[in-house]
């Protein structure tokens, strides 16, 4: 079996998901990024519900995602989470390294009022 960047990220992702899960009082903030956008959602794993979501696409970002757009996505998600009564979350970086756009999204969510 050949190991490449994708299979490595999937192994990291599975290891992270074994250790964390979202609950009703503390949902999981899951991040996904692609070449053209960044997406985040709050998930209650016990009930299987998505409580809030935000993406760079709904903010009207036409170009590739930069740090400023990622930070705005985090703030938008935090705004929706606080409106739903969520103040504390578990951060799931989904196998991505904690730098760049993932870090900017997390900082935006913290500035918006989420604790993790």
Backbone atoms as SQL, in Angstrom:
CREATE TABLE atoms (id INTEGER PRIMARY KEY, chain TEXT, resi INTEGER, resn TEXT, atom TEXT, x REAL, y REAL, z REAL);
INSERT INTO atoms VALUES
  (1, 'A', 1, 'UNK', 'N', 0.849, -1.177, 0.000),
  (2, 'A', 1, 'UNK', 'CA', 0.000, 0.000, 0.000),
  (3, 'A', 1, 'UNK', 'C', 0.892, 1.237, 0.000),
  (4, 'A', 2, 'UNK', 'N', 0.674, 2.081, -0.933),
  (5, 'A', 2, 'UNK', 'CA', 1.464, 3.303, -1.041),
  (6, 'A', 2, 'UNK', 'C', 0.895, 4.371, -0.116),
  (7, 'A', 3, 'UNK', 'N', 1.752, 5.023, 0.615),
  (8, 'A', 3, 'UNK', 'CA', 1.324, 6.092, 1.511),
  (9, 'A', 3, 'UNK', 'C', 1.552, 7.424, 0.821),
  (10, 'A', 4, 'UNK', 'N', 0.526, 8.193, 0.760),
  (11, 'A', 4, 'UNK', 'CA', 0.651, 9.520, 0.192),
  (12, 'A', 4, 'UNK', 'C', 0.069, 10.529, 1.172),
  (13, 'A', 5, 'UNK', 'N', 0.004, 11.762, 0.768),
  (14, 'A', 5, 'UNK', 'CA', -0.450, 12.831, 1.652),
  (15, 'A', 5, 'UNK', 'C', -1.899, 12.625, 2.089),
  (16, 'A', 6, 'UNK', 'N', -2.749, 12.157, 1.183),
  (17, 'A', 6, 'UNK', 'CA', -4.163, 11.962, 1.501),
  (18, 'A', 6, 'UNK', 'C', -4.360, 10.839, 2.511),
  (19, 'A', 7, 'UNK', 'N', -3.698, 9.713, 2.315),
  (20, 'A', 7, 'UNK', 'CA', -3.874, 8.612, 3.254),
  (21, 'A', 7, 'UNK', 'C', -3.290, 8.966, 4.626),
  (22, 'A', 8, 'UNK', 'N', -2.238, 9.756, 4.644),
  (23, 'A', 8, 'UNK', 'CA', -1.659, 10.185, 5.919),
  (24, 'A', 8, 'UNK', 'C', -2.647, 11.062, 6.677),
  (25, 'A', 9, 'UNK', 'N', -3.299, 11.998, 5.972),
  (26, 'A', 9, 'UNK', 'CA', -4.270, 12.873, 6.622),
  (27, 'A', 9, 'UNK', 'C', -5.466, 12.079, 7.124),
  (28, 'A', 10, 'UNK', 'N', -5.886, 11.067, 6.380),
  (29, 'A', 10, 'UNK', 'CA', -7.016, 10.251, 6.814),
  (30, 'A', 10, 'UNK', 'C', -6.680, 9.459, 8.076),
  (31, 'A', 11, 'UNK', 'N', -5.451, 8.944, 8.172),
  (32, 'A', 11, 'UNK', 'CA', -5.051, 8.234, 9.389),
  (33, 'A', 11, 'UNK', 'C', -5.022, 9.172, 10.587),
  (34, 'A', 12, 'UNK', 'N', -4.517, 10.395, 10.381),
  (35, 'A', 12, 'UNK', 'CA', -4.499, 11.390, 11.452),
  (36, 'A', 12, 'UNK', 'C', -5.925, 11.736, 11.852),
  (37, 'A', 13, 'UNK', 'N', -6.790, 11.921, 10.877),
  (38, 'A', 13, 'UNK', 'CA', -8.190, 12.271, 11.122),
  (39, 'A', 13, 'UNK', 'C', -8.886, 11.193, 11.952),
  (40, 'A', 14, 'UNK', 'N', -8.680, 9.934, 11.608),
  (41, 'A', 14, 'UNK', 'CA', -9.307, 8.845, 12.349),
  (42, 'A', 14, 'UNK', 'C', -8.795, 8.773, 13.781),
  (43, 'A', 15, 'UNK', 'N', -7.513, 9.045, 13.987),
  (44, 'A', 15, 'UNK', 'CA', -6.965, 9.048, 15.337),
  (45, 'A', 15, 'UNK', 'C', -7.546, 10.161, 16.191),
  (46, 'A', 16, 'UNK', 'N', -7.753, 11.318, 15.589),
  (47, 'A', 16, 'UNK', 'CA', -8.339, 12.447, 16.311),
  (48, 'A', 16, 'UNK', 'C', -9.783, 12.142, 16.665),
  (49, 'A', 17, 'UNK', 'N', -10.552, 11.599, 15.717),
  (50, 'A', 17, 'UNK', 'CA', -11.975, 11.342, 15.944),
  (51, 'A', 17, 'UNK', 'C', -12.208, 10.248, 16.985),
  (52, 'A', 18, 'UNK', 'N', -11.223, 9.377, 17.215),
  (53, 'A', 18, 'UNK', 'CA', -11.362, 8.377, 18.274),
  (54, 'A', 18, 'UNK', 'C', -11.312, 9.028, 19.649),
  (55, 'A', 19, 'UNK', 'N', -10.608, 10.157, 19.729),
  (56, 'A', 19, 'UNK', 'CA', -10.373, 10.795, 21.020),
  (57, 'A', 19, 'UNK', 'C', -11.407, 11.847, 21.382),
  (58, 'A', 20, 'UNK', 'N', -12.049, 12.470, 20.407),
  (59, 'A', 20, 'UNK', 'CA', -12.979, 13.557, 20.708),
  (60, 'A', 20, 'UNK', 'C', -14.353, 13.271, 20.118),
  (61, 'A', 21, 'UNK', 'N', -15.364, 13.829, 20.752),
  (62, 'A', 21, 'UNK', 'CA', -16.709, 13.793, 20.190),
  (63, 'A', 21, 'UNK', 'C', -17.484, 14.964, 20.757),
  (64, 'A', 22, 'UNK', 'N', -18.471, 15.395, 20.007),
  (65, 'A', 22, 'UNK', 'CA', -19.279, 16.532, 20.420),
  (66, 'A', 22, 'UNK', 'C', -20.489, 16.091, 21.208),
  (67, 'A', 23, 'UNK', 'N', -20.844, 16.866, 22.217),
  (68, 'A', 23, 'UNK', 'CA', -22.035, 16.595, 23.016),
  (69, 'A', 23, 'UNK', 'C', -22.990, 17.767, 22.877),
  (70, 'A', 24, 'UNK', 'N', -24.119, 17.669, 23.551),
  (71, 'A', 24, 'UNK', 'CA', -25.108, 18.733, 23.497),
  (72, 'A', 24, 'UNK', 'C', -24.576, 20.015, 24.137),
  (73, 'A', 25, 'UNK', 'N', -23.866, 19.876, 25.263),
  (74, 'A', 25, 'UNK', 'CA', -23.343, 21.053, 25.953),
  (75, 'A', 25, 'UNK', 'C', -22.044, 21.563, 25.328),
  (76, 'A', 26, 'UNK', 'N', -21.293, 20.672, 24.681),
  (77, 'A', 26, 'UNK', 'CA', -20.009, 21.047, 24.072),
  (78, 'A', 26, 'UNK', 'C', -19.858, 20.378, 22.712),
  (79, 'A', 27, 'UNK', 'N', -20.449, 20.965, 21.661),
  (80, 'A', 27, 'UNK', 'CA', -20.374, 20.338, 20.335),
  (81, 'A', 27, 'UNK', 'C', -18.971, 20.404, 19.732),
  (82, 'A', 28, 'UNK', 'N', -18.785, 19.611, 18.700),
  (83, 'A', 28, 'UNK', 'CA', -17.501, 19.536, 18.002),
  (84, 'A', 28, 'UNK', 'C', -17.493, 20.547, 16.867),
  (85, 'A', 29, 'UNK', 'N', -16.461, 21.395, 16.820),
  (86, 'A', 29, 'UNK', 'CA', -16.286, 22.353, 15.730),
  (87, 'A', 29, 'UNK', 'C', -15.386, 21.671, 14.700),
  (88, 'A', 30, 'UNK', 'N', -15.973, 21.225, 13.611),
  (89, 'A', 30, 'UNK', 'CA', -15.255, 20.498, 12.575),
  (90, 'A', 30, 'UNK', 'C', -14.908, 21.432, 11.422),
  (91, 'A', 31, 'UNK', 'N', -13.671, 21.342, 10.937),
  (92, 'A', 31, 'UNK', 'CA', -13.173, 22.203, 9.870),
  (93, 'A', 31, 'UNK', 'C', -12.870, 21.360, 8.644),
  (94, 'A', 32, 'UNK', 'N', -13.256, 21.872, 7.478),
  (95, 'A', 32, 'UNK', 'CA', -12.869, 21.257, 6.207),
  (96, 'A', 32, 'UNK', 'C', -12.378, 22.372, 5.296),
  (97, 'A', 33, 'UNK', 'N', -11.289, 22.114, 4.612),
  (98, 'A', 33, 'UNK', 'CA', -10.803, 23.112, 3.663),
  (99, 'A', 33, 'UNK', 'C', -10.510, 22.443, 2.333),
  (100, 'A', 34, 'UNK', 'N', -10.701, 23.236, 1.276),
  (101, 'A', 34, 'UNK', 'CA', -10.399, 22.775, -0.069),
  (102, 'A', 34, 'UNK', 'C', -9.542, 23.846, -0.736),
  (103, 'A', 35, 'UNK', 'N', -9.274, 23.674, -2.003),
  (104, 'A', 35, 'UNK', 'CA', -8.479, 24.667, -2.722),
  (105, 'A', 35, 'UNK', 'C', -9.224, 25.977, -2.891),
  (106, 'A', 36, 'UNK', 'N', -10.544, 25.923, -2.869),
  (107, 'A', 36, 'UNK', 'CA', -11.336, 27.115, -3.151),
  (108, 'A', 36, 'UNK', 'C', -12.136, 27.636, -1.968),
  (109, 'A', 37, 'UNK', 'N', -12.166, 26.941, -0.860),
  (110, 'A', 37, 'UNK', 'CA', -12.970, 27.415, 0.262),
  (111, 'A', 37, 'UNK', 'C', -12.626, 26.750, 1.567),
  (112, 'A', 38, 'UNK', 'N', -13.217, 27.274, 2.642),
  (113, 'A', 38, 'UNK', 'CA', -13.071, 26.689, 3.964),
  (114, 'A', 38, 'UNK', 'C', -14.461, 26.619, 4.587),
  (115, 'A', 39, 'UNK', 'N', -14.741, 25.532, 5.269),
  (116, 'A', 39, 'UNK', 'CA', -16.054, 25.258, 5.810),
  (117, 'A', 39, 'UNK', 'C', -15.906, 24.843, 7.272),
  (118, 'A', 40, 'UNK', 'N', -16.866, 25.238, 8.100),
  (119, 'A', 40, 'UNK', 'CA', -16.846, 24.850, 9.504),
  (120, 'A', 40, 'UNK', 'C', -18.264, 24.567, 9.951),
  (121, 'A', 41, 'UNK', 'N', -18.412, 23.593, 10.849),
  (122, 'A', 41, 'UNK', 'CA', -19.731, 23.288, 11.381),
  (123, 'A', 41, 'UNK', 'C', -19.618, 22.810, 12.815),
  (124, 'A', 42, 'UNK', 'N', -20.689, 23.044, 13.568),
  (125, 'A', 42, 'UNK', 'CA', -20.795, 22.549, 14.930),
  (126, 'A', 42, 'UNK', 'C', -21.661, 21.304, 14.908),
  (127, 'A', 43, 'UNK', 'N', -21.126, 20.191, 15.425),
  (128, 'A', 43, 'UNK', 'CA', -21.797, 18.908, 15.339),
  (129, 'A', 43, 'UNK', 'C', -22.016, 18.339, 16.737),
  (130, 'A', 44, 'UNK', 'N', -23.249, 17.910, 17.010),
  (131, 'A', 44, 'UNK', 'CA', -23.565, 17.144, 18.212),
  (132, 'A', 44, 'UNK', 'C', -23.529, 15.676, 17.806),
  (133, 'A', 45, 'UNK', 'N', -22.453, 14.967, 18.152),
  (134, 'A', 45, 'UNK', 'CA', -22.275, 13.592, 17.707),
  (135, 'A', 45, 'UNK', 'C', -23.234, 12.622, 18.381),
  (136, 'A', 46, 'UNK', 'N', -23.692, 12.925, 19.585),
  (137, 'A', 46, 'UNK', 'CA', -24.599, 12.026, 20.285),
  (138, 'A', 46, 'UNK', 'C', -25.963, 11.969, 19.599),
  (139, 'A', 47, 'UNK', 'N', -26.454, 13.113, 19.139),
  (140, 'A', 47, 'UNK', 'CA', -27.746, 13.168, 18.450),
  (141, 'A', 47, 'UNK', 'C', -27.613, 13.105, 16.939),
  (142, 'A', 48, 'UNK', 'N', -26.411, 13.319, 16.426),
  (143, 'A', 48, 'UNK', 'CA', -26.195, 13.316, 14.989),
  (144, 'A', 48, 'UNK', 'C', -26.746, 14.553, 14.306),
  (145, 'A', 49, 'UNK', 'N', -26.632, 15.708, 14.969),
  (146, 'A', 49, 'UNK', 'CA', -27.172, 16.957, 14.443),
  (147, 'A', 49, 'UNK', 'C', -26.079, 17.970, 14.164),
  (148, 'A', 50, 'UNK', 'N', -26.284, 18.761, 13.126),
  (149, 'A', 50, 'UNK', 'CA', -25.434, 19.913, 12.870),
  (150, 'A', 50, 'UNK', 'C', -26.139, 21.127, 13.450),
  (151, 'A', 51, 'UNK', 'N', -25.510, 21.794, 14.415),
  (152, 'A', 51, 'UNK', 'CA', -26.128, 22.906, 15.124),
  (153, 'A', 51, 'UNK', 'C', -25.949, 24.233, 14.400),
  (154, 'A', 52, 'UNK', 'N', -24.816, 24.433, 13.757),
  (155, 'A', 52, 'UNK', 'CA', -24.546, 25.671, 13.025),
  (156, 'A', 52, 'UNK', 'C', -23.454, 25.378, 12.005),
  (157, 'A', 53, 'UNK', 'N', -23.437, 26.173, 10.942),
  (158, 'A', 53, 'UNK', 'CA', -22.406, 26.007, 9.923),
  (159, 'A', 53, 'UNK', 'C', -22.110, 27.347, 9.285),
  (160, 'A', 54, 'UNK', 'N', -20.911, 27.452, 8.723),
  (161, 'A', 54, 'UNK', 'CA', -20.501, 28.654, 7.992),
  (162, 'A', 54, 'UNK', 'C', -19.467, 28.239, 6.955),
  (163, 'A', 55, 'UNK', 'N', -19.426, 28.989, 5.852),
  (164, 'A', 55, 'UNK', 'CA', -18.455, 28.686, 4.811),
  (165, 'A', 55, 'UNK', 'C', -18.017, 29.961, 4.118),
  (166, 'A', 56, 'UNK', 'N', -16.900, 29.870, 3.450),
  (167, 'A', 56, 'UNK', 'CA', -16.394, 31.024, 2.706),
  (168, 'A', 56, 'UNK', 'C', -17.274, 31.305, 1.498),
  (169, 'A', 57, 'UNK', 'N', -17.977, 30.328, 0.997),
  (170, 'A', 57, 'UNK', 'CA', -18.841, 30.510, -0.172),
  (171, 'A', 57, 'UNK', 'C', -20.014, 31.424, 0.152),
  (172, 'A', 58, 'UNK', 'N', -20.595, 31.287, 1.334),
  (173, 'A', 58, 'UNK', 'CA', -21.744, 32.126, 1.686),
  (174, 'A', 58, 'UNK', 'C', -21.343, 33.556, 2.019),
  (175, 'A', 59, 'UNK', 'N', -20.062, 33.781, 2.275),
  (176, 'A', 59, 'UNK', 'CA', -19.583, 35.142, 2.505),
  (177, 'A', 59, 'UNK', 'C', -19.302, 35.874, 1.203),
  (178, 'A', 60, 'UNK', 'N', -19.457, 35.182, 0.085),
  (179, 'A', 60, 'UNK', 'CA', -19.258, 35.815, -1.215),
  (180, 'A', 60, 'UNK', 'C', -17.823, 35.809, -1.682),
  (181, 'A', 61, 'UNK', 'N', -17.009, 34.947, -1.120),
  (182, 'A', 61, 'UNK', 'CA', -15.604, 34.874, -1.516),
  (183, 'A', 61, 'UNK', 'C', -15.497, 34.164, -2.864),
  (184, 'A', 62, 'UNK', 'N', -15.039, 34.878, -3.872),
  (185, 'A', 62, 'UNK', 'CA', -14.898, 34.292, -5.208),
  (186, 'A', 62, 'UNK', 'C', -13.502, 33.722, -5.434),
  (187, 'A', 63, 'UNK', 'N', -12.513, 34.322, -4.816),
  (188, 'A', 63, 'UNK', 'CA', -11.128, 33.880, -5.016),
  (189, 'A', 63, 'UNK', 'C', -10.789, 32.778, -4.020),
  (190, 'A', 64, 'UNK', 'N', -9.564, 32.308, -4.079),
  (191, 'A', 64, 'UNK', 'CA', -9.110, 31.314, -3.112),
  (192, 'A', 64, 'UNK', 'C', -9.184, 31.892, -1.711),
  (193, 'A', 65, 'UNK', 'N', -9.325, 31.025, -0.748),
  (194, 'A', 65, 'UNK', 'CA', -9.483, 31.446, 0.630),
  (195, 'A', 65, 'UNK', 'C', -8.162, 31.969, 1.178),
  (196, 'A', 66, 'UNK', 'N', -8.200, 33.147, 1.782),
  (197, 'A', 66, 'UNK', 'CA', -7.023, 33.681, 2.442),
  (198, 'A', 66, 'UNK', 'C', -7.295, 33.754, 3.943),
  (199, 'A', 67, 'UNK', 'N', -6.334, 34.233, 4.702),
  (200, 'A', 67, 'UNK', 'CA', -6.469, 34.242, 6.161),
  (201, 'A', 67, 'UNK', 'C', -7.611, 35.131, 6.630),
  (202, 'A', 68, 'UNK', 'N', -7.829, 36.255, 5.962),
  (203, 'A', 68, 'UNK', 'CA', -8.907, 37.155, 6.341),
  (204, 'A', 68, 'UNK', 'C', -10.278, 36.516, 6.168),
  (205, 'A', 69, 'UNK', 'N', -10.473, 35.803, 5.070),
  (206, 'A', 69, 'UNK', 'CA', -11.740, 35.120, 4.825),
  (207, 'A', 69, 'UNK', 'C', -11.948, 34.014, 5.851),
  (208, 'A', 70, 'UNK', 'N', -10.891, 33.273, 6.173),
  (209, 'A', 70, 'UNK', 'CA', -10.995, 32.201, 7.157),
  (210, 'A', 70, 'UNK', 'C', -11.392, 32.752, 8.522),
  (211, 'A', 71, 'UNK', 'N', -10.840, 33.887, 8.892),
  (212, 'A', 71, 'UNK', 'CA', -11.171, 34.509, 10.165),
  (213, 'A', 71, 'UNK', 'C', -12.635, 34.943, 10.182),
  (214, 'A', 72, 'UNK', 'N', -13.127, 35.463, 9.065),
  (215, 'A', 72, 'UNK', 'CA', -14.530, 35.880, 8.970),
  (216, 'A', 72, 'UNK', 'C', -15.475, 34.679, 9.069),
  (217, 'A', 73, 'UNK', 'N', -15.083, 33.546, 8.507),
  (218, 'A', 73, 'UNK', 'CA', -15.885, 32.324, 8.616),
  (219, 'A', 73, 'UNK', 'C', -15.979, 31.905, 10.082),
  (220, 'A', 74, 'UNK', 'N', -14.863, 31.982, 10.813),
  (221, 'A', 74, 'UNK', 'CA', -14.870, 31.660, 12.238),
  (222, 'A', 74, 'UNK', 'C', -15.777, 32.586, 13.033),
  (223, 'A', 75, 'UNK', 'N', -15.741, 33.864, 12.717),
  (224, 'A', 75, 'UNK', 'CA', -16.598, 34.836, 13.414),
  (225, 'A', 75, 'UNK', 'C', -18.070, 34.584, 13.109),
  (226, 'A', 76, 'UNK', 'N', -18.371, 34.270, 11.851),
  (227, 'A', 76, 'UNK', 'CA', -19.756, 33.998, 11.453),
  (228, 'A', 76, 'UNK', 'C', -20.280, 32.754, 12.149),
  (229, 'A', 77, 'UNK', 'N', -19.444, 31.719, 12.241),
  (230, 'A', 77, 'UNK', 'CA', -19.850, 30.497, 12.932),
  (231, 'A', 77, 'UNK', 'C', -20.080, 30.774, 14.408),
  (232, 'A', 78, 'UNK', 'N', -19.203, 31.554, 15.026),
  (233, 'A', 78, 'UNK', 'CA', -19.354, 31.883, 16.442),
  (234, 'A', 78, 'UNK', 'C', -20.632, 32.676, 16.680),
  (235, 'A', 79, 'UNK', 'N', -20.936, 33.587, 15.783),
  (236, 'A', 79, 'UNK', 'CA', -22.166, 34.381, 15.899),
  (237, 'A', 79, 'UNK', 'C', -23.400, 33.477, 15.879),
  (238, 'A', 80, 'UNK', 'N', -23.423, 32.515, 14.962),
  (239, 'A', 80, 'UNK', 'CA', -24.545, 31.574, 14.873),
  (240, 'A', 80, 'UNK', 'C', -24.594, 30.633, 16.074),
  (241, 'A', 81, 'UNK', 'N', -23.428, 30.239, 16.575),
  (242, 'A', 81, 'UNK', 'CA', -23.378, 29.343, 17.725),
  (243, 'A', 81, 'UNK', 'C', -23.912, 30.042, 18.975),
  (244, 'A', 82, 'UNK', 'N', -23.496, 31.277, 19.197),
  (245, 'A', 82, 'UNK', 'CA', -23.960, 32.028, 20.365),
  (246, 'A', 82, 'UNK', 'C', -25.465, 32.254, 20.270),
  (247, 'A', 83, 'UNK', 'N', -25.985, 32.467, 19.072),
  (248, 'A', 83, 'UNK', 'CA', -27.425, 32.621, 18.885),
  (249, 'A', 83, 'UNK', 'C', -28.173, 31.333, 19.241),
  (250, 'A', 84, 'UNK', 'N', -27.517, 30.180, 19.063),
  (251, 'A', 84, 'UNK', 'CA', -28.115, 28.886, 19.420),
  (252, 'A', 84, 'UNK', 'C', -27.840, 28.488, 20.862),
  (253, 'A', 85, 'UNK', 'N', -27.150, 29.333, 21.616),
  (254, 'A', 85, 'UNK', 'CA', -26.884, 29.044, 23.023),
  (255, 'A', 85, 'UNK', 'C', -25.647, 28.216, 23.276),
  (256, 'A', 86, 'UNK', 'N', -24.723, 28.164, 22.341),
  (257, 'A', 86, 'UNK', 'CA', -23.482, 27.392, 22.496),
  (258, 'A', 86, 'UNK', 'C', -22.346, 28.364, 22.770),
  (259, 'A', 87, 'UNK', 'N', -21.599, 28.109, 23.849),
  (260, 'A', 87, 'UNK', 'CA', -20.473, 28.991, 24.160),
  (261, 'A', 87, 'UNK', 'C', -19.150, 28.243, 24.237),
  (262, 'A', 88, 'UNK', 'N', -19.192, 26.926, 24.393),
  (263, 'A', 88, 'UNK', 'CA', -17.976, 26.134, 24.528),
  (264, 'A', 88, 'UNK', 'C', -18.010, 24.984, 23.521),
  (265, 'A', 89, 'UNK', 'N', -16.891, 24.756, 22.834),
  (266, 'A', 89, 'UNK', 'CA', -16.821, 23.715, 21.805),
  (267, 'A', 89, 'UNK', 'C', -15.538, 22.905, 21.949),
  (268, 'A', 90, 'UNK', 'N', -15.505, 21.773, 21.252),
  (269, 'A', 90, 'UNK', 'CA', -14.307, 20.949, 21.111),
  (270, 'A', 90, 'UNK', 'C', -13.816, 21.156, 19.685),
  (271, 'A', 91, 'UNK', 'N', -12.564, 21.537, 19.512),
  (272, 'A', 91, 'UNK', 'CA', -12.034, 21.858, 18.180),
  (273, 'A', 91, 'UNK', 'C', -11.523, 20.602, 17.497),
  (274, 'A', 92, 'UNK', 'N', -12.057, 20.323, 16.313),
  (275, 'A', 92, 'UNK', 'CA', -11.632, 19.190, 15.488),
  (276, 'A', 92, 'UNK', 'C', -11.014, 19.748, 14.215),
  (277, 'A', 93, 'UNK', 'N', -9.689, 19.729, 14.135),
  (278, 'A', 93, 'UNK', 'CA', -9.007, 20.291, 12.977),
  (279, 'A', 93, 'UNK', 'C', -9.041, 19.348, 11.791),
  (280, 'A', 94, 'UNK', 'N', -9.622, 18.165, 11.976),
  (281, 'A', 94, 'UNK', 'CA', -9.922, 17.240, 10.878),
  (282, 'A', 94, 'UNK', 'C', -8.674, 16.741, 10.150),
  (283, 'A', 95, 'UNK', 'N', -7.576, 16.607, 10.865),
  (284, 'A', 95, 'UNK', 'CA', -6.350, 16.083, 10.268),
  (285, 'A', 95, 'UNK', 'C', -5.460, 17.129, 9.640),
  (286, 'A', 96, 'UNK', 'N', -5.919, 18.379, 9.571),
  (287, 'A', 96, 'UNK', 'CA', -5.096, 19.447, 9.024),
  (288, 'A', 96, 'UNK', 'C', -4.164, 19.981, 10.106),
  (289, 'A', 97, 'UNK', 'N', -3.027, 20.494, 9.703),
  (290, 'A', 97, 'UNK', 'CA', -2.115, 21.105, 10.655),
  (291, 'A', 97, 'UNK', 'C', -2.713, 22.397, 11.188),
  (292, 'A', 98, 'UNK', 'N', -2.405, 22.716, 12.442),
  (293, 'A', 98, 'UNK', 'CA', -2.947, 23.915, 13.065),
  (294, 'A', 98, 'UNK', 'C', -2.072, 25.108, 12.714),
  (295, 'A', 99, 'UNK', 'N', -2.230, 25.606, 11.507),
  (296, 'A', 99, 'UNK', 'CA', -1.559, 26.822, 11.060),
  (297, 'A', 99, 'UNK', 'C', -2.299, 27.332, 9.844),
  (298, 'A', 100, 'UNK', 'N', -2.018, 28.536, 9.446),
  (299, 'A', 100, 'UNK', 'CA', -2.631, 29.097, 8.249),
  (300, 'A', 100, 'UNK', 'C', -4.123, 29.316, 8.402),
  (301, 'A', 101, 'UNK', 'N', -4.896, 28.805, 7.452),
  (302, 'A', 101, 'UNK', 'CA', -6.331, 29.032, 7.421),
  (303, 'A', 101, 'UNK', 'C', -7.059, 28.382, 8.596),
  (304, 'A', 102, 'UNK', 'N', -6.614, 27.209, 9.028),
  (305, 'A', 102, 'UNK', 'CA', -7.258, 26.536, 10.162),
  (306, 'A', 102, 'UNK', 'C', -7.059, 27.361, 11.434),
  (307, 'A', 103, 'UNK', 'N', -5.866, 27.867, 11.634),
  (308, 'A', 103, 'UNK', 'CA', -5.579, 28.697, 12.799),
  (309, 'A', 103, 'UNK', 'C', -6.370, 30.006, 12.743),
  (310, 'A', 104, 'UNK', 'N', -6.467, 30.610, 11.565),
  (311, 'A', 104, 'UNK', 'CA', -7.222, 31.859, 11.412),
  (312, 'A', 104, 'UNK', 'C', -8.702, 31.635, 11.711),
  (313, 'A', 105, 'UNK', 'N', -9.259, 30.512, 11.271),
  (314, 'A', 105, 'UNK', 'CA', -10.645, 30.199, 11.571),
  (315, 'A', 105, 'UNK', 'C', -10.849, 30.048, 13.077),
  (316, 'A', 106, 'UNK', 'N', -9.935, 29.355, 13.741),
  (317, 'A', 106, 'UNK', 'CA', -10.033, 29.165, 15.193),
  (318, 'A', 106, 'UNK', 'C', -9.942, 30.500, 15.927),
  (319, 'A', 107, 'UNK', 'N', -9.046, 31.371, 15.496),
  (320, 'A', 107, 'UNK', 'CA', -8.920, 32.683, 16.131),
  (321, 'A', 107, 'UNK', 'C', -10.176, 33.513, 15.923),
  (322, 'A', 108, 'UNK', 'N', -10.779, 33.442, 14.742),
  (323, 'A', 108, 'UNK', 'CA', -12.022, 34.145, 14.476),
  (324, 'A', 108, 'UNK', 'C', -13.156, 33.640, 15.348),
  (325, 'A', 109, 'UNK', 'N', -13.207, 32.331, 15.555),
  (326, 'A', 109, 'UNK', 'CA', -14.244, 31.753, 16.412),
  (327, 'A', 109, 'UNK', 'C', -14.048, 32.191, 17.864),
  (328, 'A', 110, 'UNK', 'N', -12.793, 32.262, 18.303),
  (329, 'A', 110, 'UNK', 'CA', -12.522, 32.735, 19.674),
  (330, 'A', 110, 'UNK', 'C', -12.921, 34.197, 19.829),
  (331, 'A', 111, 'UNK', 'N', -12.613, 35.017, 18.822),
  (332, 'A', 111, 'UNK', 'CA', -12.983, 36.422, 18.876),
  (333, 'A', 111, 'UNK', 'C', -14.498, 36.592, 18.868),
  (334, 'A', 112, 'UNK', 'N', -15.204, 35.670, 18.246),
  (335, 'A', 112, 'UNK', 'CA', -16.666, 35.721, 18.190),
  (336, 'A', 112, 'UNK', 'C', -17.337, 35.273, 19.468),
  (337, 'A', 113, 'UNK', 'N', -16.569, 34.696, 20.397),
  (338, 'A', 113, 'UNK', 'CA', -17.147, 34.319, 21.684),
  (339, 'A', 113, 'UNK', 'C', -17.128, 32.849, 22.025),
  (340, 'A', 114, 'UNK', 'N', -16.567, 32.001, 21.175),
  (341, 'A', 114, 'UNK', 'CA', -16.494, 30.571, 21.493),
  (342, 'A', 114, 'UNK', 'C', -15.253, 30.280, 22.330),
  (343, 'A', 115, 'UNK', 'N', -15.399, 29.305, 23.235),
  (344, 'A', 115, 'UNK', 'CA', -14.274, 28.884, 24.084),
  (345, 'A', 115, 'UNK', 'C', -13.921, 27.456, 23.740),
  (346, 'A', 116, 'UNK', 'N', -12.621, 27.218, 23.533),
  (347, 'A', 116, 'UNK', 'CA', -12.107, 25.856, 23.338),
  (348, 'A', 116, 'UNK', 'C', -10.648, 25.784, 23.611);
